[in-house]
Amino acid sequence: MLGLAFAMGGAPGGAAGPAGGMAAFQQVIPLVFMFAIFYFLLIRPQQKKAKEHKALLEAIKKGDNVITAGGVHGKVSSVDDSIVTLEIATGVNIKITKSYIAAVKKD
């Protein structure tokens, strides 16, 4: 039984021939393939969505109807660098951080 294990062990002395390098390369291929799948299915779409959201925030102007991440609907009454003032009812204004605007309504 022990002789069979040594027979299956490969070349003595741990010398890996040219096939050993190819086997290591073949083990790396699935990892590269999986990383490519993660990149195209998860990372790239997330980066694209973040880029679109940044463009949306930069395009906000006074008079736009927006929806916040918390679900508050309002009309933009002023825009600063990072603060937006929304009028949510007649005479009721709230200040929110610009990055919490989720969408601009098309009215």
C-alpha positions as CSV (number, residue, x, y, z in Angstrom):
1,M,0.0,0.0,0.0
2,L,2.8,2.4,0.9
3,G,4.6,1.5,-2.3
4,L,1.6,2.5,-4.3
5,A,1.5,5.9,-2.6
6,F,5.2,6.5,-3.5
7,A,4.5,5.4,-7.1
8,M,1.8,8.0,-7.4
9,G,3.8,10.7,-5.8
10,G,5.7,11.8,-8.9
11,A,9.4,12.4,-9.5
12,P,11.7,12.0,-6.5
13,G,13.3,15.1,-5.2
14,G,10.4,17.3,-5.9
15,A,11.7,18.2,-9.4
16,A,8.9,19.6,-11.4
17,G,9.4,19.3,-15.1
18,P,8.0,21.6,-17.8
19,A,4.5,20.2,-17.2
20,G,4.6,21.5,-13.6
21,G,4.7,25.1,-14.8
22,M,1.8,24.5,-17.1
23,A,-0.2,23.0,-14.3
24,A,0.3,26.1,-12.1
25,F,-0.8,28.3,-15.0
26,Q,-3.9,26.1,-15.5
27,Q,-4.8,26.6,-11.9
28,V,-4.6,30.4,-12.2
29,I,-6.9,30.6,-15.3
30,P,-10.2,29.9,-13.3
31,L,-9.3,32.6,-10.8
32,V,-8.7,35.2,-13.6
33,F,-11.9,34.1,-15.2
34,M,-13.9,34.5,-11.9
35,F,-12.4,38.0,-11.4
36,A,-13.4,39.0,-14.9
37,I,-17.0,37.8,-14.2
38,F,-17.1,39.8,-10.9
39,Y,-15.7,42.9,-12.6
40,F,-18.3,42.9,-15.5
41,L,-21.3,41.8,-13.4
42,L,-20.7,43.7,-10.1
43,I,-17.9,46.3,-10.1
44,R,-18.4,47.9,-13.5
45,P,-22.2,48.5,-13.3
46,Q,-21.8,49.9,-9.8
47,Q,-19.2,52.4,-11.1
48,K,-21.4,53.3,-14.0
49,K,-24.4,54.0,-11.6
50,A,-22.2,56.1,-9.3
51,K,-21.0,58.2,-12.3
52,E,-24.6,58.7,-13.4
53,H,-25.7,59.8,-9.9
54,K,-22.8,62.2,-9.7
55,A,-23.8,63.8,-13.0
56,L,-27.4,64.0,-11.7
57,L,-26.3,65.8,-8.6
58,E,-24.2,68.3,-10.6
59,A,-27.2,69.1,-12.9
60,I,-29.6,70.0,-10.1
61,K,-30.8,73.5,-10.3
62,K,-33.4,75.7,-8.7
63,G,-37.0,74.7,-9.5
64,D,-36.3,71.0,-10.1
65,N,-38.7,68.5,-8.4
66,V,-36.6,65.9,-6.6
67,I,-37.0,62.8,-4.5
68,T,-34.6,62.2,-1.6
69,A,-33.2,58.8,-0.5
70,G,-35.7,59.0,2.4
71,G,-38.6,59.4,0.1
72,V,-39.3,63.1,0.6
73,H,-40.6,64.9,-2.5
74,G,-39.9,68.5,-2.9
75,K,-39.0,71.4,-5.1
76,V,-35.4,72.8,-5.0
77,S,-35.4,76.4,-3.8
78,S,-31.6,76.8,-3.5
79,V,-28.4,74.8,-4.2
80,D,-25.0,75.2,-2.5
81,D,-21.9,73.1,-2.9
82,S,-23.2,70.3,-0.6
83,I,-26.5,71.5,0.8
84,V,-29.8,71.7,-1.1
85,T,-32.9,73.5,0.3
86,L,-36.2,71.8,-0.6
87,E,-39.6,73.3,-0.4
88,I,-41.8,70.3,0.7
89,A,-45.0,72.4,1.2
90,T,-45.9,76.0,0.9
91,G,-43.6,77.9,3.2
92,V,-41.9,74.7,4.6
93,N,-38.3,74.4,3.6
94,I,-35.8,71.8,4.7
95,K,-32.0,71.6,4.1
96,I,-30.6,68.2,3.0
97,T,-27.2,67.0,2.0
98,K,-26.9,67.0,-1.8
99,S,-25.8,63.4,-2.0
100,Y,-29.1,62.2,-0.5
101,I,-31.0,63.2,-3.6
102,A,-32.0,60.0,-5.3
103,A,-33.8,61.2,-8.4
104,V,-35.1,64.2,-10.3
105,K,-38.8,64.0,-11.3
106,K,-39.7,64.8,-14.9
107,D,-42.7,67.1,-14.6
